[in-house]
Amino acid sequence: MHYIPFLKPKLVPKESYQHYLERIDASRIYTNNGPLNRAFEERILLEYFNNEGAVVTVSNATIGLMLATAQLRRRGKYALMPSFTFPATPLSSLWCGLEPYYIDIDPDHWCMDEKRLEEAIQMLGEEVAVVVPYATFGASLNFAYYESLLQRGIPVVIDGASSFGSALAQQDERGFQGAIVYSFHATKSFGIGEGAIVYSGDQELIQSIRRSANFGFNEQRESKQLGLNGKISEYTAAIGLATLDVFHEKIAKREQIGEWYEEAWRRHKLSDLGWRVQQAKGKVAYQFYPVLCRTDRDNKYYVNKLDASGIQVRTYFSPPCHLHQMFELHPRGLLNITEDISNRIISLPIWEDMEQEQIEHIVRCLANA
Ligand SMILES: *Cc1c(COP(=O)(O)O)cnc(C)c1O
């Protein structure tokens, strides 16, 4: 069996967006909310959000999280979030002058534990400026609970960086009055290189984020609010449009690979051997396939074993954020589940042209490890 890399991103080929590039050459419009960017946003809103609410493209999800947090945050000092996330989540709050406060995750679905979150909200009161849940690895969140936070005046910015495509089968997030940020980084399911969108059911919020991503300019190009340059170019929008044309096929491939993993998992009885998978709510468009190793050893042992069998894996998110030097002094609740899961997490390979025998090889190696 040949070496199996962790990811092998495959973006749309140049032929599929050649006709868009020709339009750029003809129009000589290269950025600043040009026609391709507008078409890209309109199609996303129609095809994925049934035209409810609004979306704005931004240069990446980290900038999207920053701008959404800057718009929505109330007075107060803390951004409540999981530690089991990518460093972009706490970094985006730090850039807004907020201090991350880490909350433990649920042992089954690995998203923030709402009971722990509620305890922290009760304890910190007015000091809570924003809540930033992460939709872990594309799992859906309990939107009813986060809507209830909004109703209590607590802003919510969802890090849905790995969730675009996962939402396909759900309607929960449509109309959500907080903000949801989806990444289009090359390694995500909807990969276009660099890029992201912010979605909200609140159209004015999106208008405001659009202005803040363009230097805070109003219609007269007067700086009216804190801004920066967070736009995407027309070239990026061209790749985005071509990706929309084939996204259903890309998602179907990822789902097929997910099914192969599930089938091999059952056949090799990995659950009986002590291995675990995420109990994600809703349909997931896998970016990779996250599992927990048995409790007898930590994930490093199995990472080395797999590596010796020619299988490259990762351990997202190990270490969790609160164990990174940059974040280690931030306040937190108890993080036992986060630490247990981080010690056991293994991210298995997924890329769209994987073959079933490669999945079989990976799962067999786990069973024999
Ligand atoms: C990928 C990712 C980000 C960052 O997205 P960019 O578009 O690369 O800025 C943020 N949060 C999470 C959870 C991610 O997985």
PDBQT file of the ligand as one rigid body, heavy atoms in Angstrom, charges set to zero:
ROOT
HETATM    1  C1  LIG A 401      -9.759  26.635   9.637  1.00  0.00    +0.000 C 
HETATM    2  C2  LIG A 401     -10.321  27.192  10.899  1.00  0.00    +0.000 A 
HETATM    3  C3  LIG A 401     -10.283  28.570  11.166  1.00  0.00    +0.000 A 
HETATM    4  C4  LIG A 401      -9.528  29.544  10.310  1.00  0.00    +0.000 C 
HETATM    5  O1  LIG A 401     -10.051  29.703   9.052  1.00  0.00    +0.000 OA
HETATM    6  P1  LIG A 401      -9.219  30.655   8.023  1.00  0.00    +0.000 P 
HETATM    7  O2  LIG A 401     -10.184  30.840   6.898  1.00  0.00    +0.000 OA
HETATM    8  O3  LIG A 401      -8.009  29.864   7.633  1.00  0.00    +0.000 OA
HETATM    9  O4  LIG A 401      -8.904  31.911   8.732  1.00  0.00    +0.000 OA
HETATM   10  C5  LIG A 401     -10.894  29.033  12.311  1.00  0.00    +0.000 A 
HETATM   11  N1  LIG A 401     -11.493  28.194  13.182  1.00  0.00    +0.000 NA
HETATM   12  C6  LIG A 401     -11.527  26.865  12.972  1.00  0.00    +0.000 A 
HETATM   13  C7  LIG A 401     -12.204  26.003  13.967  1.00  0.00    +0.000 C 
HETATM   14  C8  LIG A 401     -10.938  26.319  11.834  1.00  0.00    +0.000 A 
HETATM   15  O5  LIG A 401     -10.973  24.989  11.645  1.00  0.00    +0.000 OA
ENDROOT
TORSDOF 0
